[in-house]
Amino acid sequence: MSNELEAAAGGSVGAFLRRLPRAHVPAIGTPCANCATPLQGPWCHACGQSAEDFHRSIFRLAAEVIEGLFHFDGRLWRTLPDLMLRPGRLTRAYLEGHRAPQIPPLRLFLVVLLAIFLVGGLTSGRGRPDHAGAKPAAADAKPPAPPGSRSLIVMTPEEREKMRGELGKIDVELGGQKPNAAATNWLRTRLSKTLDDPERFLLIMEAWSERFAFLMLPFSTLMLSILFVFQRRFFLFDHTIFSLHSLSAVGVVLIAAMALSPLIGDDGFILLFPMPAHLFMHMRGVYRTSVAGTLLRMFLLFVGSLIAAVLLILGLVAVGLNGMGE
């Protein structure tokens, strides 16, 4: 997984859980430990440093961490129900300035994205074969690796040799009528190395998958900007917040589906079926479009998202193949 997104999501989790215990906030007027300005609250208004006193036992600190995990400033329990059941109201409330009661959309998206890969890693681990010829229990449990890619791991030696023999038939043409020798050699070499070490190929793709998944945000924002280009009352910021909430909702459902996969297998992904209705409610609630206008934009958004997903998967495969040459 990418260190950049892990760091961003980790910072978001820290802010997600932050709540200063009253017992450890200095009294009003106490000099700030950093700049000596008299404090007027839990944060110094001059330098911005937290006034919290961390001199307490490890047991007390652990208890406060556990308390923070279940408290979330109360925003988690207000944000998630609205995100899943009343998405239009959640997004409109944020756009209208009612932001304090809910989790910031970007922070929510980053944490959900990180959770998808953490849960996916835990549930897809059971798909790794213990011996040759074993078939994974859930080959596609961890997105966004291309469907069927994990079948490379469980191929028999005979199947590998057969595929290796087919590599000689591959030719790459780049704008001309004759095969490009350099491009053909590049592809054949990396496909051969992939057949020899499929696990490394999958690990390279998984290492890049978070970055590619994050690209769905600008894709979604761009498509919404095009779909509502004649709606001058909406701006890029509005489309970004809508996309963050919409993608976060899909991510929450994916997490639930993957968490259930050890119990019910791929049947857990049936939870994704109501998401078109969720998108319909979300879009109508935020943009106040007609039923026909909403359905038309949903169809165009689906087509655009499908194209974007295919391009991202192809890009992810290309990055994986390129990494096999290192």
GUBASE-133295 format. One line per 4 residues: number of its first residue (from 1); their letters; for each residue x negated, y, z of N, C-alpha, C, CB. Coordinates in steps of 0.02 Angstrom, whole numbers, plus 50000, padded with zeros to 5 digits. Atoms other than C-alpha are relative to their C-alpha. Glycine has a CB too. Example, Ala and Ser with C-alpha at 12.3 -4.5 7.8 and 13.67 -1.06 7.14 Angstrom:
BEGIN
1) AS) 49955 49941 50000 49385 49775 50390 49955 50060 50000 50050 50001 50062; 50042 49941 49997 49316 49947 50357 50039 50055 50037 49980 50023 49929
This chain:
BEGIN
1) MSNE) 49958 49940 50000 50000 50000 50000 49956 50062 50000 50048 50000 50061; 50041 49940 50007 49940 50174 49965 49990 50035 50067 50033 50048 49950; 50016 49966 49937 49852 50263 50107 50035 50067 50006 49925 50009 50008; 49969 49934 49998 49927 50430 50057 50071 49997 50027 50000 50032 49931
5) LEAA) 49930 50004 49978 50108 50377 50079 50004 49972 50071 50040 49956 49952; 49999 50025 49931 50068 50278 50236 49985 50056 50049 49948 49944 50008; 50016 49944 49956 49989 50433 50312 50058 50048 50006 49938 50036 49975; 49943 49954 49999 50136 50542 50261 50058 49971 50040 50022 50017 49929
9) AGGS) 49945 50032 49964 50263 50418 50325 49984 49993 50074 50016 49932 49970; 50019 50006 49930 50164 50391 50484 50009 50066 50036 49927 49978 50006; 49989 49934 49970 50165 50578 50517 50073 50014 50008 49968 50053 49958; 49928 49990 49995 50351 50579 50483 50029 49961 50058 50035 49979 49935
13) VGAF) 49976 50040 49943 50379 50439 50608 49984 50035 50065 49971 49930 49999; 50019 49965 49939 50283 50538 50737 50047 50058 50015 49929 50026 49995; 49953 49945 49991 50393 50690 50710 50070 49975 50012 49998 50047 49940; 49935 50032 49992 50542 50574 50700 50016 49987 50073 50002 49934 49960
17) LRRL) 49990 50023 49931 50516 50518 50879 49985 50054 50052 49958 49941 50013; 50024 49951 49951 50449 50678 50958 50057 50030 50040 49962 50055 49965; 49954 49967 49954 50545 50737 51109 49962 50013 50064 50065 49958 50013; 50040 49983 49941 50459 50829 51252 50039 49986 50064 49977 50073 49997
21) PRAH) 49966 50011 49935 50508 50759 51423 49996 50063 50042 49968 49940 50037; 49997 49939 49960 50562 50902 51535 49952 49998 50059 50070 50012 50024; 50042 50006 49941 50459 50835 51679 49927 50018 49984 50003 49931 50029; 50069 49988 50019 50298 50865 51581 49992 50064 49961 49974 49942 49960
25) VPAI) 50005 49934 50032 50334 51040 51512 49985 50051 50054 50066 50018 49962; 50018 49951 49948 50247 51179 51611 50054 50052 50010 49934 50035 49982; 49950 49949 49984 50351 51314 51694 49989 50062 49956 49996 50020 50075; 50003 49938 50039 50391 51476 51602 49948 50047 50032 50070 50034 49997
29) GTPC) 50051 49954 49976 50246 51598 51616 49932 49968 50011 50022 50030 50063; 50065 50034 49993 50110 51464 51631 49956 50017 49940 50010 49923 50006; 50044 49984 50057 49958 51514 51525 49991 49941 49953 49931 50024 50025; 50013 50052 50050 49938 51416 51363 49929 49975 50008 50012 50027 49929
33) ANCA) 50067 50029 49991 49790 51297 51377 49954 50019 49943 50005 49925 50006; 50042 49985 50058 49730 51351 51205 49983 50074 49995 50035 49978 49938; 50012 49928 50011 49753 51541 51197 50017 50043 50061 50039 50024 49941; 49985 49965 49937 49808 51587 51375 50061 50046 49996 49940 50039 50022
37) TPLQ) 49939 49960 50005 49969 51669 51313 50053 49970 50048 50027 50001 49927; 49949 50026 49956 50109 51654 51444 50054 49962 49960 50033 50057 50041; 49952 50042 50036 50224 51513 51389 50071 50023 50012 49992 49927 50020; 49929 49985 49995 50408 51544 51355 50043 49939 49985 50018 50058 49953
41) GPWC) 49965 50061 50016 50454 51365 51315 49951 49942 49992 50042 50008 49936; 50044 50059 50006 50384 51192 51271 49945 50008 49948 50041 49941 49982; 50051 49987 50049 50280 51268 51129 49975 50072 50008 50027 49988 49928; 50028 49933 49996 50163 51418 51129 50022 50040 49939 49923 49998 50005
45) HACG) 49975 49959 50055 50242 51556 51024 49944 50038 49965 50052 50049 50024; 50056 49964 50030 50070 51630 50987 49958 49955 49955 49956 50029 50055; 50044 50044 50039 49965 51482 50928 50035 49937 49976 49940 49981 50041; 49962 50058 50023 50098 51346 50908 49982 49934 50033 49991 49993 49927
49) QSAE) 50020 50062 49968 50014 51219 51021 50054 49975 50048 49934 50010 50038; 49953 50029 49953 50123 51099 51120 49976 50011 50071 50009 49924 49986; 50017 49988 49930 50129 51137 51305 50005 49938 50042 50044 50055 50028; 49990 50062 49962 50159 50957 51355 49936 49978 50035 50025 49945 49953
53) DFHR) 50056 50026 49961 50047 50887 51491 49998 49925 49992 50007 50021 50076; 50006 50072 50013 49982 50715 51443 49965 49963 50056 49964 49989 49935; 50034 50033 49945 49898 50678 51609 50051 49960 50042 49963 50052 50045; 49955 50045 49964 50006 50532 51665 49980 49928 49984 50075 50013 49982
57) SIFR) 50022 50070 50006 49991 50343 51680 50020 49970 49933 50030 49959 50057; 49985 50035 50062 49990 50225 51532 50069 49969 50002 49947 49947 49987; 49934 50030 49995 50148 50144 51598 50054 50052 49986 50011 49969 50070; 49952 49946 50012 50239 50311 51597 50001 50019 49925 49982 50062 50043
61) LAAE) 50003 49985 50071 50178 50347 51420 50035 49947 49959 49927 50007 49977; 49968 50054 50036 50235 50175 51360 50076 50004 50008 49975 49932 50024; 49928 49994 49988 50406 50201 51440 50030 50056 49958 50014 50012 50074; 49975 49944 50038 50424 50369 51353 50002 49984 49925 49957 50062 50012
65) VIEG) 49999 50022 50070 50377 50292 51184 50061 49957 49986 49936 49962 49982; 49941 50043 50010 50511 50158 51205 50063 50042 50003 50002 49945 50054; 49941 49956 49996 50636 50292 51258 50008 50039 49935 49994 50048 50059; 49997 49962 50062 50590 50393 51104 50025 49958 49942 49933 50029 49983
69) LFHF) 49979 50044 50055 50616 50243 50990 50076 49993 49998 49968 49932 50007; 49927 50009 49998 50796 50227 51048 50038 50065 50002 50018 49958 50059; 49965 49936 49994 50832 50411 51063 50002 50038 49934 49968 50043 50053; 50004 49965 50064 50771 50493 50900 50032 50069 50002 50032 49959 49946
73) DGRL) 49967 49936 49993 50835 50658 50966 50074 49997 49983 49966 50051 49956; 49929 50008 50018 51009 50588 50927 50014 50011 49926 50041 50048 50039; 49988 49985 50071 50985 50637 50744 50008 49937 49958 49944 50042 49973; 49994 50061 50039 50965 50459 50682 50071 49975 49999 49954 49946 50028
77) WRTL) 49933 50027 49995 51136 50408 50744 50052 50046 49969 50018 49986 50073; 49955 49955 50036 51214 50562 50665 49987 49999 49925 49993 50072 50026; 50017 49998 50070 51121 50548 50501 50019 49937 49963 49926 50013 49992; 49989 50062 50035 51135 50364 50456 50074 49986 49984 49972 49943 50040
81) PDLM) 49929 50011 50018 51326 50347 50471 50024 50046 49944 50044 50010 50061; 49980 49954 50054 51350 50502 50363 49965 49982 49935 49983 50072 50019; 50037 50018 50060 51216 50444 50241 50034 49942 49964 49928 49981 50017; 49971 50059 50031 51305 50279 50211 50075 50006 49987 49988 49939 50043
85) LRPG) 49927 49997 50006 51489 50326 50234 50025 50067 49974 50032 49986 50067; 49978 49933 50022 51500 50515 50201 49941 50038 49971 50031 50039 50060; 50061 49969 50027 51349 50558 50092 50011 50070 49975 49972 49958 49945; 49987 49934 50025 51432 50708 50012 50000 50052 50056 50066 50002 49965
89) RLTR) 49998 49954 49943 51464 50788 50181 49930 50012 50028 50046 49973 50054; 50068 49993 49974 51285 50755 50238 49959 50047 49957 49966 49931 50004; 50040 49958 50045 51205 50834 50084 50025 50072 50000 50000 49972 49930; 49973 49932 50001 51323 50983 50080 49984 50036 50065 50076 49998 49988
93) AYLE) 50017 49968 49936 51293 51015 50265 49928 50025 49999 50011 49951 50059; 50070 49978 50003 51106 51023 50234 49993 50059 49953 49954 49942 49976; 50006 49945 50048 51125 51135 50081 50032 50064 50026 50032 49980 49934; 49967 49942 49972 51240 51251 50179 49965 50027 50062 50071 49984 50016
97) GHRA) 50040 49974 49944 51109 51271 50317 50009 49964 50066 50016 50070 50009; 49990 50038 49938 51172 51147 50448 49949 49944 50003 50074 49972 50005; 50055 50047 50008 51004 51060 50458 49974 49971 50065 49944 50032 49964; 50028 50023 49936 50959 51043 50641 50028 49933 50023 50012 50052 50054
101) PQIP) 49973 50063 49974 51080 50898 50679 49979 49938 49961 50075 50004 50001; 50017 50059 50041 51010 50785 50542 49925 49995 49989 50037 50002 49933; 50071 50013 50015 50843 50707 50497 49982 50035 49935 49985 49924 49996; 50020 49968 50063 50750 50810 50365 49998 49949 49943 49931 50034 50007
105) PLRL) 49994 50049 50055 50783 50726 50195 49934 49969 49978 50033 50032 49941; 50064 50028 50023 50600 50708 50143 49971 49953 50051 49951 50056 49985; 50025 50044 49947 50552 50635 50311 50039 49934 50000 50006 50034 50069; 49959 50060 50003 50698 50513 50300 49979 49956 49942 50074 50019 49994
109) FLVV) 50018 50038 50060 50649 50462 50123 49932 49965 50009 49997 50046 49939; 50066 50030 49991 50466 50432 50170 50003 49941 50048 49951 50052 50026; 49995 50054 49951 50510 50327 50322 50037 49940 49971 50035 50024 50064; 49963 50055 50033 50638 50225 50223 49956 49965 49949 50065 50027 49966
113) LLAI) 50044 50030 50050 50512 50198 50083 49947 49956 50033 49967 50055 49958; 50049 50041 49964 50381 50138 50206 50032 49938 50029 49967 50041 50056; 49966 50058 49971 50507 50024 50291 50017 49948 49947 50065 50023 50036; 49986 50048 50054 50554 49946 50123 49941 49954 49989 50018 50038 49935
117) FLVG) 50059 50040 50014 50376 49889 50095 49978 49959 50060 49943 50044 49977; 50016 50040 49941 50350 49834 50274 50046 49940 50006 50005 50044 50064; 49953 50056 49997 50508 49729 50276 49991 49953 49941 50073 50027 50002; 50012 50041 50058 50474 49669 50100 49939 49956 50009 49993 50043 49938
121) GLTS) 50060 50040 49988 50300 49613 50151 50013 49944 50049 49945 50044 50026; 49985 50052 49951 50368 49518 50301 50043 49944 49971 50034 50030 50060; 49954 50050 50027 50506 49431 50204 49972 49963 49940 50065 50033 49981; 50027 50033 50059 50407 49394 50047 49940 49956 50017 49980 50051 49948
125) GRGR) 50057 50042 49980 50264 49315 50145 50017 49927 49999 49976 50019 50067; 49981 50070 50001 50365 49157 50154 50001 49972 49930 50067 49991 50033; 49999 50023 50068 50362 49153 49966 49933 49977 49974 50025 50054 49956; 50066 50022 50022 50175 49116 49958 49995 49925 50009 49945 50037 50038
129) PDHA) 50003 50072 49996 50145 48932 49921 49946 49976 50047 49990 49970 49932; 50049 50030 49956 50055 48824 50048 49957 49949 49963 50035 49966 50059; 50038 50047 50038 49999 48700 49916 50021 50006 49927 50010 49928 50026; 49986 49993 50071 49993 48686 49728 50065 49967 49982 49942 49970 49958
133) GAKP) 49937 50028 50023 50159 48657 49644 50058 50019 50043 49995 49927 49997; 49943 49981 49957 50263 48726 49788 50034 50060 49969 49976 50015 50072; 49961 49945 50028 50402 48844 49733 50018 50048 50055 50063 49973 49964; 49983 49951 49948 50425 49006 49831 50074 49998 50016 49979 50070 49978
137) AAAD) 49929 49999 49980 50585 49017 49931 50035 50061 49976 50006 49995 50075; 49969 49938 50024 50616 49196 49878 49949 50038 49959 50027 50044 50059; 50053 49974 50041 50507 49245 49732 50004 50075 49990 50001 49966 49933; 49991 49929 50015 50581 49417 49711 50018 50040 50062 50053 50010 49948
141) AKPP) 49977 49967 49939 50602 49465 49893 49968 50068 50011 49986 49956 50059; 50034 49937 49988 50477 49607 49886 49997 50042 49937 49930 49988 50027; 50005 49957 50058 50506 49747 49761 49938 50045 50006 50065 50043 49993; 49969 50002 50064 50454 49824 49649 49959 49959 49949 50010 50069 49974
145) APPG) 50037 50041 50047 50343 49687 49573 50047 49975 49946 49966 49941 50036; 49957 50021 50054 50411 49637 49402 50030 49931 50012 49962 50000 49935; 49967 50064 49988 50537 49494 49407 49960 49943 49969 50071 50000 49971; 50034 50059 50025 50454 49324 49390 49924 50003 50005 50018 49989 49930
149) SRSL) 50073 49994 49998 50277 49390 49419 49969 49952 50050 49980 50071 50017; 50028 50046 49950 50253 49281 49574 49999 49928 49974 50040 50004 50064; 50002 50067 50027 50285 49127 49466 49930 49984 49973 50052 49992 49945; 50068 50012 50022 50105 49150 49405 49962 49959 50052 49964 50066 49987
153) IVMT) 50037 50033 49946 50046 49086 49574 50013 49926 50000 50018 50030 50067; 49980 50070 49992 50139 48921 49564 49998 49962 49934 50069 49995 50030; 50006 50036 50064 50098 48875 49383 49953 49940 50008 49974 50048 49945; 50043 50059 50000 50023 48703 49355 49938 50013 49957 50038 49938 49976
157) PEER) 50059 49991 50043 49848 48689 49279 50015 49991 49926 49946 49951 50020; 49982 50010 50070 49927 48623 49119 50034 50061 49971 50045 49939 49993; 49965 49940 50024 50040 48775 49106 49951 50058 49991 50055 50020 50049; 50050 49947 50007 49892 48891 49134 49959 49991 49936 49953 50001 50062
161) EKMR) 50039 50012 50060 49792 48809 48997 50041 50013 49937 49974 49928 50000; 49957 49987 50057 49939 48818 48879 50006 50075 49987 50070 49969 50010; 49995 49927 50008 49960 49005 48912 49933 50030 49978 50022 50032 50066; 50066 49975 50020 49772 49032 48895 49989 49988 49925 49944 49966 50041
165) GELG) 50006 50013 50071 49781 48952 48723 50040 50048 49958 50020 49930 49985; 49958 49952 50037 49917 49075 48673 49969 50070 49998 50068 50004 50032; 50030 49933 49998 49806 49224 48716 49966 50018 49934 49950 50004 50057; 50033 49987 50063 49713 49204 48552 50045 50027 49946 49967 49938 49976
169) KIDV) 49952 49976 50050 49871 49247 48457 50021 50073 50012 50062 49956 50001; 49980 49931 49983 49888 49417 48542 49958 50050 49962 49995 50012 50076; 50034 49946 50034 49844 49567 48435 50034 50066 50019 50001 49990 49923; 49974 49934 49981 49864 49751 48481 49988 50048 49941 49965 50027 50065
173) ELGG) 50005 49951 50053 49902 49879 48346 50014 50069 50028 50049 49984 49942; 49993 49932 49974 49879 50063 48389 50006 50049 49942 49941 50019 50045; 49987 49952 50053 49958 50165 48250 49979 49978 49931 49967 50063 50016; 50021 50023 50066 49879 50066 48109 50030 49933 49984 49924 49997 49997
177) QKPN) 49974 50064 50021 49919 49910 48013 49954 49943 50019 50013 50000 49925; 50047 50051 49979 49764 49818 48070 49994 50000 50076 49932 50012 49968; 50008 50004 49927 49740 49755 48248 49940 50040 50023 49993 49928 50023; 50054 49962 49970 49633 49866 48358 49957 49951 50041 50027 50059 50045
181) AAAT) 50043 50050 49969 49485 49758 48411 49988 50015 50074 49934 49996 49963; 50015 49982 49931 49445 49855 48571 50060 49989 50045 49977 50073 50004; 49940 50008 49960 49625 49859 48633 50019 49926 50007 50058 50039 49969; 49985 50071 49998 49651 49676 48588 49954 49964 50049 49994 49969 49932
185) NWLR) 50048 50031 49954 49493 49624 48681 50015 50020 50072 49928 50020 49981; 49982 49976 49932 49544 49732 48832 50058 49959 50028 50018 50075 49999; 49941 50035 49976 49714 49647 48844 49987 49926 50010 50058 50010 49951; 50013 50072 49994 49654 49470 48812 49956 49985 50061 49967 49973 49937
189) TRLS) 50045 50011 49944 49514 49485 48940 50036 50004 50067 49942 50050 49999; 49965 49990 49937 49627 49550 49077 50056 49949 50011 50029 50070 50003; 49950 50053 49993 49766 49425 49042 49967 49935 50020 50039 49991 49935; 50036 50060 49981 49638 49286 49054 49980 50002 50074 49938 49991 49956
193) KTLD) 50018 49993 49930 49576 49352 49221 50061 49995 50046 49964 50066 50012; 49938 50005 49962 49756 49366 49280 50021 49928 50009 50056 50039 49967; 49985 50071 49995 49785 49183 49242 49953 49964 50048 49997 49966 49931; 50048 50031 49955 49627 49139 49338 50012 50020 50073 49929 50019 49980
197) DPER) 49991 49975 49932 49670 49246 49490 50065 50041 50005 49939 50043 50022; 49936 49963 49999 49857 49290 49492 50012 50036 50066 50056 49953 49987; 49989 49968 49936 49854 49332 49678 49969 50070 50001 49972 49958 50058; 50033 49934 50002 49731 49474 49649 50041 50049 49958 49929 49994 49972
201) FLLI) 49958 49958 50043 49841 49541 49509 50060 50027 50038 50023 49961 49937; 49942 49980 49962 49992 49544 49623 49981 50049 50056 50036 49940 50029; 50022 49955 49947 49894 49626 49764 49985 50070 49973 49938 49971 50035; 50014 49934 50030 49836 49765 49647 50066 50036 49986 49960 49992 49934
205) MEAW) 49936 49968 50014 50016 49798 49593 50034 50022 50064 50046 49953 49960; 49969 49982 49936 50077 49797 49773 49965 50061 50031 49998 49941 50048; 50037 49942 49973 49939 49921 49819 50023 50065 49967 49925 49990 49990; 49978 49941 50036 50007 50041 49688 50076 50009 50000 49976 49997 49928
209) SERF) 49927 50000 50006 50191 50001 49706 50033 50058 50037 50029 49936 50024; 49969 49944 49963 50227 50135 49838 49996 50064 49960 49965 50009 50068; 50008 49938 50039 50157 50273 49728 50049 50001 49942 49928 50007 49975; 49954 50003 50057 50259 50214 49580 50072 50006 50023 49990 49935 49961
213) AFLM) 49932 49994 49974 50416 50196 49686 50016 50073 50018 50010 49955 50062; 49990 49929 49983 50393 50376 49747 50017 50041 49938 49939 50028 50035; 49987 49963 50061 50400 50433 49565 50074 50000 49981 49960 49971 49943; 49928 49999 50014 50585 50390 49563 50032 50065 50023 50035 49940 50034
217) LPFS) 49973 49937 49976 50613 50551 49660 49996 50055 49947 49962 50023 50063; 50000 49949 50053 50550 50672 49525 50040 49981 49939 49929 50015 49979; 49959 50022 50056 50634 50565 49391 50073 50017 50013 49990 49924 49988; 49930 49987 49983 50801 50577 49481 50015 50074 50000 50016 49970 50068
221) TLML) 49990 49927 49997 50782 50764 49513 50002 50029 49930 49944 50033 50040; 50001 49975 50069 50738 50796 49330 50064 49982 49963 49940 49972 49963; 49940 50020 50035 50886 50696 49266 50061 50038 50024 50012 49925 50009; 49944 49961 49974 51007 50785 49382 49997 50072 49975 50000 49999 50077
225) SILF) 50007 49932 50026 50937 50952 49325 50025 50005 49928 49927 50023 50004; 49976 50001 50069 50975 50903 49145 50075 49991 49998 49965 49944 49960; 49928 50014 50000 51148 50836 49185 50041 50060 50023 50016 49940 50045; 49964 49942 49974 51196 50996 49276 49968 50065 49976 50002 49998 50076
229) VFQR) 50035 49942 50026 51101 51117 49166 50045 50060 49991 49967 49983 49934; 49953 49944 50010 51258 51221 49135 50035 50020 50064 50051 49981 49947; 49972 49983 49935 51306 51224 49319 49950 50047 50035 50014 49936 50044; 50049 49951 49975 51215 51385 49367 50001 50008 50076 50011 50067 49969
233) RFFL) 49998 49992 49927 51268 51373 49549 49955 49949 50036 50072 49992 50025; 50044 50050 49971 51151 51225 49576 49929 50011 49975 50023 49928 49984; 50070 49988 50017 50962 51237 49580 49960 49936 50011 49971 50057 50043; 50043 50058 49993 50815 51118 49581 49998 49975 50072 49929 50016 49976
237) FDHT) 50000 50019 49929 50815 51119 49771 50061 49957 50016 49999 50062 50045; 49939 50039 49987 50996 51056 49774 49994 49929 49973 50061 50036 49969; 50007 50066 50031 50957 50913 49655 49948 49958 50038 49979 50007 49927; 50050 50037 49962 50804 50867 49758 50029 49971 50064 49940 50045 50016
241) IFSL) 49969 50024 49938 50902 50854 49920 50050 49943 49984 50036 50057 50037; 49953 50053 50020 51038 50753 49831 49961 49936 49985 50041 50022 49937; 50039 50060 50018 50905 50634 49761 49970 49968 50061 49945 50019 49951; 50030 50028 49939 50820 50614 49930 50052 49960 50040 49972 50056 50043
245) HSLS) 49948 50035 49963 50984 50566 50014 50024 49939 49962 50059 50047 50014; 49975 50057 50040 51041 50454 49871 49950 49943 50000 50014 50022 49929; 50051 50053 50001 50876 50359 49859 49990 49971 50070 49934 50028 49974; 50006 50026 49932 50868 50344 50049 50056 49951 50015 50001 50057 50051
249) AVGV) 49943 50045 49989 51041 50265 50051 49988 49933 49966 50065 50032 49975; 50017 50062 50035 50988 50138 49920 49946 49962 50037 49978 50014 49927; 50054 50032 49962 50831 50105 50021 50025 49966 50063 49947 50051 50018; 49972 50031 49940 50930 50071 50180 50034 49935 49983 50049 50049 50035
253) VLIA) 49965 50062 50021 51036 49943 50087 49949 49947 49980 50048 50014 49941; 50053 50047 50018 50879 49863 50014 49967 49969 50062 49947 50034 49957; 50030 50025 49938 50804 49849 50188 50046 49948 50032 49987 50058 50049; 49952 50047 49972 50963 49764 50251 50001 49935 49960 50070 50031 50003
257) AMAL) 49999 50059 50042 50964 49645 50102 49938 49957 50010 50007 50019 49927; 50062 50038 49991 50782 49597 50124 49996 49970 50070 49939 50045 49988; 50000 50027 49932 50804 49576 50312 50044 49938 50006 50023 50053 50049; 49955 50058 49999 50946 49453 50279 49976 49943 49956 50069 50021 49978
261) SPLI) 50021 50052 50048 50852 49358 50143 49973 49937 50032 49948 50029 49955; 50021 50063 49970 50770 49234 50264 50059 49956 50021 49957 50013 50060; 49941 50038 49978 50946 49183 50319 50044 49978 49942 50041 50041 50048; 49952 50016 50054 51049 49191 50158 49968 50004 49931 50059 50047 50004
265) GDDG) 50034 49998 50064 50917 49206 50022 50017 50063 49961 50018 49939 49959; 49987 49942 50042 50946 49321 49875 50072 50023 50001 49979 49984 49929; 49930 49979 49996 51132 49327 49913 50007 50065 50039 50042 49945 50034; 49997 49938 49962 51092 49472 50029 50002 50061 49955 49942 50005 50046
269) FILL) 50001 49942 50045 51069 49584 49877 50069 50016 49972 49952 49987 49943; 49931 49982 50017 51257 49579 49853 50020 50065 50034 50048 49943 50020; 49987 49937 49966 51252 49726 49972 49991 50060 49954 49955 50007 50061; 50011 49946 50047 51196 49831 49824 50061 50014 49956 49940 49985 49956
273) FPMP) 49943 49993 50045 51361 49806 49732 50042 50062 50014 50044 49939 50004; 49959 49940 49988 51455 49948 49822 49963 50066 49987 50024 50000 50071; 50038 49938 50007 51316 50074 49783 50026 50046 49944 49928 49984 49987; 49969 49954 50048 51400 50140 49623 50056 50041 50029 50025 49962 49939
277) AHLF) 49946 49962 49967 51552 50187 49728 49971 50051 50048 50046 49952 50038; 50034 49953 49955 51434 50267 49854 49975 50060 49961 49942 49966 50037; 50025 49946 50041 51353 50369 49715 50058 50044 49975 49961 49972 49940; 49942 49962 50023 51525 50421 49650 50024 50048 50055 50058 49953 49980
281) MHMR) 49979 49957 49945 51577 50486 49822 49948 50054 50014 50011 49957 50064; 50053 49952 49986 51409 50570 49846 50000 50057 49948 49931 49964 50000; 50003 49949 50052 51410 50659 49678 50061 50046 50001 49993 49966 49932; 49939 49959 49997 51590 50717 49691 49999 50045 50061 50063 49956 50000
285) GVYR) 50000 49960 49938 51564 50775 49870 49952 50058 49998 49982 49956 50057; 50050 49946 50003 51411 50880 49827 50014 50048 49943 49930 49970 49993; 49994 49958 50059 51443 50943 49651 50072 50021 49984 49970 49964 49940; 49930 49983 50009 51634 50948 49660 50021 49996 49926 50014 50071 50027
289) TSVA) 49982 50011 50071 51650 50882 49481 50065 49960 49996 49943 49965 49962; 49940 50040 50010 51805 50801 49407 49983 49926 49998 50035 50021 49934; 50011 50072 50002 51828 50613 49406 49965 49980 49935 50066 49962 50008; 50029 50017 50065 51790 50601 49220 49929 50027 49994 50044 50029 49943
293) GTLL) 50067 49971 50004 51641 50719 49233 49951 49962 50044 50003 50073 50022; 50044 50038 49955 51571 50620 49380 49982 49933 49970 50033 49990 50068; 50014 50066 50031 51589 50452 49291 49954 50006 49941 50066 49968 49979; 50044 49990 50058 51508 50520 49133 49929 50013 50023 50025 50059 49957
297) RMFL) 50068 49985 49976 51360 50590 49230 49970 49939 50034 50001 50059 50048; 50025 50061 49970 51346 50428 49328 49974 49952 49947 50055 49966 50042; 50021 50044 50054 51334 50330 49166 49933 50024 49971 50054 49996 49944; 50062 49973 50027 51201 50446 49096 49942 49993 50050 50009 50074 49980
301) LFVG) 50051 50007 49948 51108 50441 49262 49977 49927 50004 50028 50022 50068; 50019 50071 49999 51113 50250 49258 49954 49984 49942 50063 49956 49997; 50042 50013 50059 51042 50245 49081 49930 50030 50011 50033 50030 49936; 50064 49968 49989 50906 50370 49126 49959 49964 50054 50011 50072 50020
305) SLIA) 50035 50036 49947 50864 50276 49287 49973 49933 49976 50046 49990 50060; 50022 50064 50028 50854 50112 49192 49937 50009 49958 50056 49967 49958; 50059 49985 50041 50732 50188 49067 49940 50017 50045 50015 50058 49951; 50054 49981 49955 50631 50264 49208 49972 49939 50036 50024 50052 50052
309) AVLL) 50022 50061 49965 50625 50097 49302 49958 49956 49954 50060 49961 50026; 50039 50040 50047 50565 50006 49146 49931 50031 49988 50038 49993 49932; 50064 49966 50010 50430 50137 49116 49955 49992 50061 50011 50074 49985; 50040 50007 49939 50374 50127 49298 49973 49929 50007 50041 50019 50061
313) ILGL) 50023 50069 49996 50365 49937 49293 49945 49987 49950 50059 49952 49988; 50053 50008 50051 50266 49941 49130 49936 50034 50023 50024 50029 49932; 50059 49965 49974 50150 50070 49208 49967 49961 50056 50019 50069 50024; 50028 50039 49945 50130 49962 49363 49963 49938 49974 50056 49979 50047
317) VAVG) 50034 50058 50031 50087 49809 49256 49935 50022 49968 50045 49966 49947; 50061 49975 50033 49962 49913 49156 49946 50015 50052 50015 50064 49959; 50048 49986 49947 49879 49972 49317 49972 49935 50029 50032 50043 50057; 50023 50064 49975 49873 49793 49380 49951 49966 49953 50060 49954 50012
321) LNGM) 50046 50029 50048 49793 49731 49220 49934 50037 49997 50032 49999 49930; 50061 49961 50001 49669 49873 49219 49956 49985 50061 50016 50075 49999; 50038 50017 49940 49619 49830 49397 49966 49932 49996 50046 50002 50060; 50031 50066 50006 49579 49652 49344 49933 50003 49964 50047 49952 49963
325) GE) 50064 49994 50034 49433 49718 49243 49945 50028 50043 50008 50043 49941; 50050 49969 49956 49345 49795 49392 49958 49947 50035 50034 50045 50052
